[in-house]
Structure formats: structure tokens, C-alpha cells
Amino acid sequence: MAHELPPLSYGYDSLEPYMDKETMIIHHDKHHKAYVDNLNKAIEHHEELQDKPVEWLLENIDSISQTVRTAVRNHGGGHFNHSFFWTCLKKNVKPRGEILRAS
């Protein structure tokens, strides 16, 4: 199982004017994709890791060979964090509670 770049659940221009389309394309299609590509490259010669979800790789990082552990942690972590990040972005959400009071 090669890890894949998850598609956005909204258009690249959906967050304008806060994030412009070009920024979204660069951040998703180039930056996040680089994490995915480099994670796949790191585990390319480790068949025992290839079918593992990124969450498993990160939760079990100490069991991964030291030859690829740093690459898995860095690129797998970047992939996981960005996958989560995209789900947190929303348009037209008004701040509430402590965030509203701080603004």
C-alpha cells in the first residue's frame, strides 16, 4: 500500500480571501505531496512497513528500523499533520468562546 495524498474536500479557492488559491495549490499539491512521496521512498525497501497506515507507523516508531526511523517520523508525521490540517480549515466559521474573547 503506497501512501497517497488525500484530496481536499473543498476547492482550492474555497478559503479566499484568507488563503488564496495559489497558496493552497502549493501547500497541498507540492508541500504535502512531498511528505507522502518521501514517506513512500523511505519504506520502499521495507515490505513489512508498506501495508501499514501512517498512524500505525507513528504509533510504533520505536519498532521501526533505525535506518528509516527518522525519515518515517519526519515524512510520516508531516503527512499525518497535513492530512489533519486540511480537515480543520473551514470557511465562514465565526470564532466562539475564548478565541472570540481574545480577538
N, CA, C and O atoms as CSV, one atom per row, in Angstrom:
chain,resi,resn,atom,element,x,y,z
A,1,MET,N,N,0.855,-1.191,0.000
A,1,MET,CA,C,0.000,0.000,0.000
A,1,MET,C,C,0.888,1.238,0.000
A,1,MET,O,O,1.562,1.533,0.987
A,2,ALA,N,N,0.881,1.925,-1.071
A,2,ALA,CA,C,1.598,3.203,-1.110
A,2,ALA,C,C,0.714,4.258,-0.461
A,2,ALA,O,O,-0.500,4.287,-0.664
A,3,HIS,N,N,1.332,5.103,0.306
A,3,HIS,CA,C,0.570,6.197,0.909
A,3,HIS,C,C,0.216,7.187,-0.188
A,3,HIS,O,O,0.989,7.404,-1.121
A,4,GLU,N,N,-0.943,7.774,-0.064
A,4,GLU,CA,C,-1.437,8.681,-1.102
A,4,GLU,C,C,-1.790,10.039,-0.518
A,4,GLU,O,O,-2.170,10.161,0.646
A,5,LEU,N,N,-1.654,11.039,-1.349
A,5,LEU,CA,C,-2.060,12.392,-0.987
A,5,LEU,C,C,-3.582,12.431,-0.966
A,5,LEU,O,O,-4.218,12.188,-1.992
A,6,PRO,N,N,-4.177,12.733,0.188
A,6,PRO,CA,C,-5.647,12.773,0.221
A,6,PRO,C,C,-6.160,14.007,-0.519
A,6,PRO,O,O,-5.579,15.087,-0.412
A,7,PRO,N,N,-7.232,13.845,-1.257
A,7,PRO,CA,C,-7.788,15.017,-1.945
A,7,PRO,C,C,-8.417,15.972,-0.930
A,7,PRO,O,O,-8.869,15.560,0.138
A,8,LEU,N,N,-8.433,17.233,-1.283
A,8,LEU,CA,C,-9.137,18.205,-0.450
A,8,LEU,C,C,-10.633,17.980,-0.595
A,8,LEU,O,O,-11.105,17.562,-1.652
A,9,SER,N,N,-11.369,18.256,0.456
A,9,SER,CA,C,-12.823,18.089,0.386
A,9,SER,C,C,-13.502,19.393,-0.031
A,9,SER,O,O,-14.721,19.525,0.077
A,10,TYR,N,N,-12.719,20.341,-0.502
A,10,TYR,CA,C,-13.222,21.639,-0.949
A,10,TYR,C,C,-12.284,22.152,-2.031
A,10,TYR,O,O,-11.182,21.630,-2.199
A,11,GLY,N,N,-12.705,23.148,-2.750
A,11,GLY,CA,C,-11.900,23.695,-3.835
A,11,GLY,C,C,-10.720,24.507,-3.319
A,11,GLY,O,O,-10.747,25.019,-2.200
A,12,TYR,N,N,-9.704,24.618,-4.133
A,12,TYR,CA,C,-8.508,25.381,-3.758
A,12,TYR,C,C,-8.844,26.842,-3.455
A,12,TYR,O,O,-8.153,27.490,-2.668
A,13,ASP,N,N,-9.885,27.349,-4.066
A,13,ASP,CA,C,-10.238,28.756,-3.862
A,13,ASP,C,C,-11.316,28.942,-2.790
A,13,ASP,O,O,-11.793,30.059,-2.587
A,14,SER,N,N,-11.700,27.879,-2.110
A,14,SER,CA,C,-12.800,27.940,-1.145
A,14,SER,C,C,-12.507,28.793,0.087
A,14,SER,O,O,-13.436,29.251,0.753
A,15,LEU,N,N,-11.250,29.009,0.394
A,15,LEU,CA,C,-10.901,29.729,1.618
A,15,LEU,C,C,-10.511,31.185,1.367
A,15,LEU,O,O,-10.078,31.890,2.278
A,16,GLU,N,N,-10.671,31.621,0.125
A,16,GLU,CA,C,-10.370,33.027,-0.179
A,16,GLU,C,C,-11.376,33.917,0.536
A,16,GLU,O,O,-12.542,33.535,0.636
A,17,PRO,N,N,-10.999,35.042,1.020
A,17,PRO,CA,C,-9.733,35.755,0.834
A,17,PRO,C,C,-8.679,35.423,1.891
A,17,PRO,O,O,-7.616,36.043,1.893
A,18,TYR,N,N,-8.932,34.478,2.779
A,18,TYR,CA,C,-7.999,34.175,3.862
A,18,TYR,C,C,-6.791,33.384,3.391
A,18,TYR,O,O,-5.667,33.637,3.825
A,19,MET,N,N,-7.020,32.435,2.511
A,19,MET,CA,C,-5.948,31.689,1.852
A,19,MET,C,C,-6.264,31.683,0.374
A,19,MET,O,O,-7.334,31.241,-0.044
A,20,ASP,N,N,-5.333,32.174,-0.408
A,20,ASP,CA,C,-5.597,32.248,-1.842
A,20,ASP,C,C,-5.359,30.895,-2.510
A,20,ASP,O,O,-4.698,30.011,-1.964
A,21,LYS,N,N,-5.907,30.771,-3.680
A,21,LYS,CA,C,-5.862,29.519,-4.442
A,21,LYS,C,C,-4.426,29.053,-4.676
A,21,LYS,O,O,-4.127,27.869,-4.522
A,22,GLU,N,N,-3.547,29.967,-5.042
A,22,GLU,CA,C,-2.157,29.595,-5.329
A,22,GLU,C,C,-1.469,29.018,-4.087
A,22,GLU,O,O,-0.739,28.030,-4.180
A,23,THR,N,N,-1.702,29.631,-2.942
A,23,THR,CA,C,-1.123,29.126,-1.694
A,23,THR,C,C,-1.626,27.720,-1.404
A,23,THR,O,O,-0.854,26.845,-1.013
A,24,MET,N,N,-2.904,27.510,-1.595
A,24,MET,CA,C,-3.483,26.194,-1.343
A,24,MET,C,C,-2.900,25.139,-2.287
A,24,MET,O,O,-2.584,24.029,-1.860
A,25,ILE,N,N,-2.761,25.481,-3.553
A,25,ILE,CA,C,-2.200,24.539,-4.525
A,25,ILE,C,C,-0.769,24.181,-4.148
A,25,ILE,O,O,-0.398,23.007,-4.138
A,26,ILE,N,N,0.025,25.183,-3.840
A,26,ILE,CA,C,1.426,24.934,-3.472
A,26,ILE,C,C,1.497,24.088,-2.200
A,26,ILE,O,O,2.241,23.110,-2.139
A,27,HIS,N,N,0.726,24.469,-1.194
A,27,HIS,CA,C,0.809,23.780,0.091
A,27,HIS,C,C,0.298,22.343,0.000
A,27,HIS,O,O,0.888,21.443,0.598
A,28,HIS,N,N,-0.776,22.119,-0.729
A,28,HIS,CA,C,-1.324,20.761,-0.843
A,28,HIS,C,C,-0.576,19.945,-1.888
A,28,HIS,O,O,-0.041,18.880,-1.578
A,29,ASP,N,N,-0.536,20.432,-3.111
A,29,ASP,CA,C,-0.035,19.638,-4.240
A,29,ASP,C,C,1.482,19.502,-4.287
A,29,ASP,O,O,1.998,18.586,-4.927
A,30,LYS,N,N,2.188,20.383,-3.633
A,30,LYS,CA,C,3.651,20.296,-3.642
A,30,LYS,C,C,4.195,19.945,-2.256
A,30,LYS,O,O,4.904,18.950,-2.103
A,31,HIS,N,N,3.869,20.748,-1.257
A,31,HIS,CA,C,4.423,20.560,0.080
A,31,HIS,C,C,3.928,19.255,0.722
A,31,HIS,O,O,4.738,18.417,1.119
A,32,HIS,N,N,2.617,19.083,0.823
A,32,HIS,CA,C,2.087,17.861,1.427
A,32,HIS,C,C,2.458,16.652,0.572
A,32,HIS,O,O,2.812,15.601,1.107
A,33,LYS,N,N,2.381,16.791,-0.730
A,33,LYS,CA,C,2.734,15.677,-1.624
A,33,LYS,C,C,4.180,15.236,-1.412
A,33,LYS,O,O,4.483,14.047,-1.509
A,34,ALA,N,N,5.072,16.178,-1.126
A,34,ALA,CA,C,6.469,15.826,-0.872
A,34,ALA,C,C,6.594,14.929,0.362
A,34,ALA,O,O,7.392,13.992,0.364
A,35,TYR,N,N,5.814,15.208,1.410
A,35,TYR,CA,C,5.826,14.331,2.580
A,35,TYR,C,C,5.388,12.919,2.205
A,35,TYR,O,O,6.011,11.943,2.621
A,36,VAL,N,N,4.332,12.811,1.429
A,36,VAL,CA,C,3.816,11.496,1.022
A,36,VAL,C,C,4.850,10.772,0.166
A,36,VAL,O,O,5.148,9.601,0.405
A,37,ASP,N,N,5.391,11.458,-0.822
A,37,ASP,CA,C,6.376,10.836,-1.708
A,37,ASP,C,C,7.616,10.379,-0.939
A,37,ASP,O,O,8.133,9.289,-1.180
A,38,ASN,N,N,8.085,11.204,-0.024
A,38,ASN,CA,C,9.286,10.861,0.744
A,38,ASN,C,C,9.024,9.747,1.754
A,38,ASN,O,O,9.919,8.950,2.033
A,39,LEU,N,N,7.817,9.678,2.304
A,39,LEU,CA,C,7.468,8.556,3.174
A,39,LEU,C,C,7.490,7.267,2.362
A,39,LEU,O,O,8.067,6.270,2.796
A,40,ASN,N,N,6.869,7.280,1.197
A,40,ASN,CA,C,6.864,6.084,0.346
A,40,ASN,C,C,8.284,5.681,-0.042
A,40,ASN,O,O,8.603,4.493,-0.076
A,41,LYS,N,N,9.119,6.642,-0.329
A,41,LYS,CA,C,10.509,6.352,-0.686
A,41,LYS,C,C,11.245,5.732,0.504
A,41,LYS,O,O,12.038,4.806,0.334
A,42,ALA,N,N,10.981,6.244,1.705
A,42,ALA,CA,C,11.658,5.736,2.904
A,42,ALA,C,C,11.328,4.270,3.171
A,42,ALA,O,O,12.194,3.513,3.608
A,43,ILE,N,N,10.104,3.868,2.916
A,43,ILE,CA,C,9.686,2.488,3.224
A,43,ILE,C,C,9.717,1.570,2.000
A,43,ILE,O,O,9.297,0.415,2.070
A,44,GLU,N,N,10.205,2.085,0.908
A,44,GLU,CA,C,10.222,1.338,-0.356
A,44,GLU,C,C,10.861,-0.046,-0.228
A,44,GLU,O,O,10.377,-1.006,-0.828
A,45,HIS,N,N,11.931,-0.157,0.539
A,45,HIS,CA,C,12.638,-1.438,0.667
A,45,HIS,C,C,12.344,-2.130,1.995
A,45,HIS,O,O,13.107,-2.990,2.434
A,46,HIS,N,N,11.245,-1.755,2.627
A,46,HIS,CA,C,10.829,-2.346,3.904
A,46,HIS,C,C,9.399,-2.859,3.749
A,46,HIS,O,O,8.436,-2.206,4.151
A,47,GLU,N,N,9.290,-4.048,3.154
A,47,GLU,CA,C,7.975,-4.620,2.853
A,47,GLU,C,C,7.079,-4.706,4.088
A,47,GLU,O,O,5.861,-4.561,3.983
A,48,GLU,N,N,7.673,-4.940,5.242
A,48,GLU,CA,C,6.882,-5.077,6.465
A,48,GLU,C,C,6.191,-3.783,6.873
A,48,GLU,O,O,5.286,-3.804,7.707
A,49,LEU,N,N,6.601,-2.660,6.300
A,49,LEU,CA,C,6.005,-1.361,6.631
A,49,LEU,C,C,5.043,-0.853,5.560
A,49,LEU,O,O,4.250,0.052,5.819
A,50,GLN,N,N,5.109,-1.419,4.383
A,50,GLN,CA,C,4.383,-0.863,3.246
A,50,GLN,C,C,2.864,-0.962,3.361
A,50,GLN,O,O,2.154,-0.162,2.752
A,51,ASP,N,N,2.361,-1.905,4.110
A,51,ASP,CA,C,0.903,-2.025,4.230
A,51,ASP,C,C,0.363,-1.371,5.505
A,51,ASP,O,O,-0.815,-1.516,5.834
A,52,LYS,N,N,1.222,-0.661,6.208
A,52,LYS,CA,C,0.826,-0.040,7.475
A,52,LYS,C,C,0.323,1.381,7.248
A,52,LYS,O,O,0.945,2.147,6.512
A,53,PRO,N,N,-0.797,1.738,7.874
A,53,PRO,CA,C,-1.264,3.127,7.792
A,53,PRO,C,C,-0.280,4.057,8.504
A,53,PRO,O,O,0.463,3.630,9.387
A,54,VAL,N,N,-0.284,5.294,8.120
A,54,VAL,CA,C,0.649,6.261,8.703
A,54,VAL,C,C,0.477,6.348,10.215
A,54,VAL,O,O,1.458,6.539,10.934
A,55,GLU,N,N,-0.749,6.211,10.709
A,55,GLU,CA,C,-0.974,6.251,12.159
A,55,GLU,C,C,-0.212,5.124,12.851
A,55,GLU,O,O,0.390,5.330,13.905
A,56,TRP,N,N,-0.240,3.938,12.257
A,56,TRP,CA,C,0.463,2.806,12.840
A,56,TRP,C,C,1.962,3.068,12.843
A,56,TRP,O,O,2.644,2.812,13.835
A,57,LEU,N,N,2.468,3.578,11.730
A,57,LEU,CA,C,3.900,3.861,11.648
A,57,LEU,C,C,4.342,4.808,12.759
A,57,LEU,O,O,5.378,4.594,13.388
A,58,LEU,N,N,3.561,5.845,12.997
A,58,LEU,CA,C,3.922,6.827,14.012
A,58,LEU,C,C,3.736,6.283,15.426
A,58,LEU,O,O,4.558,6.548,16.304
A,59,GLU,N,N,2.680,5.537,15.649
A,59,GLU,CA,C,2.440,4.957,16.979
A,59,GLU,C,C,3.494,3.909,17.345
A,59,GLU,O,O,3.768,3.679,18.523
A,60,ASN,N,N,4.073,3.288,16.339
A,60,ASN,CA,C,5.042,2.209,16.555
A,60,ASN,C,C,6.442,2.590,16.086
A,60,ASN,O,O,7.229,1.727,15.699
A,61,ILE,N,N,6.744,3.859,16.122
A,61,ILE,CA,C,8.003,4.362,15.563
A,61,ILE,C,C,9.224,3.678,16.176
A,61,ILE,O,O,10.221,3.474,15.483
A,62,ASP,N,N,9.167,3.321,17.457
A,62,ASP,CA,C,10.323,2.690,18.100
A,62,ASP,C,C,10.595,1.281,17.593
A,62,ASP,O,O,11.688,0.751,17.795
A,63,SER,N,N,9.621,0.674,16.941
A,63,SER,CA,C,9.815,-0.677,16.410
A,63,SER,C,C,10.332,-0.660,14.970
A,63,SER,O,O,10.613,-1.712,14.396
A,64,ILE,N,N,10.455,0.516,14.401
A,64,ILE,CA,C,10.891,0.654,13.010
A,64,ILE,C,C,12.410,0.748,12.967
A,64,ILE,O,O,13.028,1.403,13.806
A,65,SER,N,N,12.992,0.095,11.995
A,65,SER,CA,C,14.442,0.083,11.833
A,65,SER,C,C,15.023,1.489,11.886
A,65,SER,O,O,14.490,2.424,11.289
A,66,GLN,N,N,16.120,1.616,12.608
A,66,GLN,CA,C,16.751,2.929,12.728
A,66,GLN,C,C,17.215,3.480,11.388
A,66,GLN,O,O,17.415,4.687,11.248
A,67,THR,N,N,17.388,2.604,10.400
A,67,THR,CA,C,17.843,3.081,9.096
A,67,THR,C,C,16.813,3.978,8.413
A,67,THR,O,O,17.168,4.810,7.578
A,68,VAL,N,N,15.522,3.809,8.772
A,68,VAL,CA,C,14.470,4.629,8.160
A,68,VAL,C,C,13.604,5.348,9.188
A,68,VAL,O,O,12.682,6.075,8.819
A,69,ARG,N,N,13.886,5.154,10.459
A,69,ARG,CA,C,13.034,5.703,11.517
A,69,ARG,C,C,12.887,7.220,11.423
A,69,ARG,O,O,11.773,7.738,11.510
A,70,THR,N,N,13.978,7.925,11.249
A,70,THR,CA,C,13.904,9.388,11.187
A,70,THR,C,C,13.086,9.841,9.986
A,70,THR,O,O,12.269,10.755,10.098
A,71,ALA,N,N,13.301,9.210,8.846
A,71,ALA,CA,C,12.540,9.582,7.644
A,71,ALA,C,C,11.059,9.282,7.825
A,71,ALA,O,O,10.208,10.076,7.423
A,72,VAL,N,N,10.747,8.134,8.428
A,72,VAL,CA,C,9.337,7.784,8.669
A,72,VAL,C,C,8.718,8.774,9.639
A,72,VAL,O,O,7.593,9.229,9.432
A,73,ARG,N,N,9.445,9.110,10.697
A,73,ARG,CA,C,8.916,10.067,11.682
A,73,ARG,C,C,8.696,11.437,11.036
A,73,ARG,O,O,7.635,12.038,11.203
A,74,ASN,N,N,9.681,11.923,10.310
A,74,ASN,CA,C,9.561,13.259,9.727
A,74,ASN,C,C,8.530,13.327,8.603
A,74,ASN,O,O,7.658,14.195,8.610
A,75,HIS,N,N,8.629,12.424,7.651
A,75,HIS,CA,C,7.731,12.475,6.497
A,75,HIS,C,C,6.353,11.913,6.828
A,75,HIS,O,O,5.337,12.439,6.373
A,76,GLY,N,N,6.317,10.847,7.618
A,76,GLY,CA,C,5.027,10.317,8.060
A,76,GLY,C,C,4.314,11.319,8.959
A,76,GLY,O,O,3.102,11.508,8.853
A,77,GLY,N,N,5.071,11.955,9.841
A,77,GLY,CA,C,4.486,12.974,10.713
A,77,GLY,C,C,3.968,14.162,9.929
A,77,GLY,O,O,2.883,14.671,10.211
A,78,GLY,N,N,4.743,14.609,8.939
A,78,GLY,CA,C,4.300,15.718,8.092
A,78,GLY,C,C,3.046,15.361,7.314
A,78,GLY,O,O,2.132,16.176,7.181
A,79,HIS,N,N,3.007,14.143,6.802
A,79,HIS,CA,C,1.827,13.671,6.066
A,79,HIS,C,C,0.609,13.618,6.985
A,79,HIS,O,O,-0.465,14.100,6.626
A,80,PHE,N,N,0.777,13.036,8.167
A,80,PHE,CA,C,-0.341,12.930,9.113
A,80,PHE,C,C,-0.826,14.317,9.538
A,80,PHE,O,O,-2.028,14.586,9.534
A,81,ASN,N,N,0.103,15.189,9.902
A,81,ASN,CA,C,-0.271,16.536,10.358
A,81,ASN,C,C,-1.006,17.311,9.274
A,81,ASN,O,O,-1.998,17.982,9.556
A,82,HIS,N,N,-0.530,17.225,8.047
A,82,HIS,CA,C,-1.195,17.945,6.967
A,82,HIS,C,C,-2.562,17.350,6.653
A,82,HIS,O,O,-3.507,18.083,6.364
A,83,SER,N,N,-2.672,16.039,6.708
A,83,SER,CA,C,-3.978,15.407,6.476
A,83,SER,C,C,-4.994,15.906,7.500
A,83,SER,O,O,-6.152,16.155,7.163
A,84,PHE,N,N,-4.562,16.050,8.735
A,84,PHE,CA,C,-5.427,16.583,9.782
A,84,PHE,C,C,-5.706,18.066,9.549
A,84,PHE,O,O,-6.844,18.518,9.683
A,85,PHE,N,N,-4.674,18.811,9.204
A,85,PHE,CA,C,-4.772,20.257,8.972
A,85,PHE,C,C,-5.864,20.589,7.959
A,85,PHE,O,O,-6.657,21.503,8.184
A,86,TRP,N,N,-5.912,19.852,6.839
A,86,TRP,CA,C,-6.901,20.157,5.800
A,86,TRP,C,C,-8.321,19.994,6.316
A,86,TRP,O,O,-9.222,20.704,5.871
A,87,THR,N,N,-8.534,19.077,7.243
A,87,THR,CA,C,-9.892,18.870,7.766
A,87,THR,C,C,-10.298,19.957,8.754
A,87,THR,O,O,-11.484,20.118,9.041
A,88,CYS,N,N,-9.342,20.694,9.269
A,88,CYS,CA,C,-9.632,21.751,10.257
A,88,CYS,C,C,-10.013,23.076,9.604
A,88,CYS,O,O,-10.639,23.925,10.238
A,89,LEU,N,N,-9.641,23.253,8.350
A,89,LEU,CA,C,-9.913,24.519,7.679
A,89,LEU,C,C,-11.367,24.582,7.237
A,89,LEU,O,O,-11.889,23.660,6.608
A,90,LYS,N,N,-11.992,25.670,7.575
A,90,LYS,CA,C,-13.399,25.885,7.224
A,90,LYS,C,C,-13.585,27.346,6.830
A,90,LYS,O,O,-12.860,28.224,7.297
A,91,LYS,N,N,-14.540,27.585,5.987
A,91,LYS,CA,C,-14.858,28.946,5.588
A,91,LYS,C,C,-16.107,29.410,6.341
A,91,LYS,O,O,-17.006,28.621,6.634
A,92,ASN,N,N,-16.138,30.685,6.640
A,92,ASN,CA,C,-17.292,31.309,7.286
A,92,ASN,C,C,-17.612,30.721,8.658
A,92,ASN,O,O,-18.779,30.596,9.029
A,93,VAL,N,N,-16.594,30.369,9.392
A,93,VAL,CA,C,-16.786,29.912,10.768
A,93,VAL,C,C,-16.439,31.075,11.680
A,93,VAL,O,O,-15.344,31.634,11.608
A,94,LYS,N,N,-17.369,31.426,12.524
A,94,LYS,CA,C,-17.148,32.548,13.424
A,94,LYS,C,C,-16.517,32.047,14.715
A,94,LYS,O,O,-16.909,31.005,15.240
A,95,PRO,N,N,-15.532,32.798,15.230
A,95,PRO,CA,C,-14.906,32.380,16.484
A,95,PRO,C,C,-15.916,32.365,17.628
A,95,PRO,O,O,-16.878,33.133,17.642
A,96,ARG,N,N,-15.674,31.474,18.579
A,96,ARG,CA,C,-16.536,31.374,19.753
A,96,ARG,C,C,-15.676,31.302,21.006
A,96,ARG,O,O,-14.466,31.086,20.943
A,97,GLY,N,N,-16.316,31.484,22.115
A,97,GLY,CA,C,-15.673,31.271,23.401
A,97,GLY,C,C,-14.405,32.075,23.601
A,97,GLY,O,O,-14.367,33.277,23.340
A,98,GLU,N,N,-13.371,31.399,24.064
A,98,GLU,CA,C,-12.105,32.042,24.392
A,98,GLU,C,C,-11.455,32.698,23.180
A,98,GLU,O,O,-10.848,33.762,23.299
A,99,ILE,N,N,-11.578,32.073,22.026
A,99,ILE,CA,C,-10.995,32.652,20.810
A,99,ILE,C,C,-11.691,33.954,20.461
A,99,ILE,O,O,-11.029,34.918,20.076
A,100,LEU,N,N,-12.992,34.004,20.584
A,100,LEU,CA,C,-13.739,35.223,20.306
A,100,LEU,C,C,-13.347,36.323,21.296
A,100,LEU,O,O,-13.133,37.469,20.900
A,101,ARG,N,N,-13.256,35.981,22.549
A,101,ARG,CA,C,-12.880,36.969,23.558
A,101,ARG,C,C,-11.473,37.513,23.346
A,101,ARG,O,O,-11.205,38.670,23.669
A,102,ALA,N,N,-10.574,36.699,22.808
A,102,ALA,CA,C,-9.196,37.113,22.582
A,102,ALA,C,C,-9.048,38.004,21.357
A,102,ALA,O,O,-8.044,38.703,21.221
A,103,SER,N,N,-10.036,37.991,20.462
A,103,SER,CA,C,-9.890,38.750,19.214
A,103,SER,C,C,-10.348,40.179,19.346
A,103,SER,O,O,-10.286,40.939,18.380
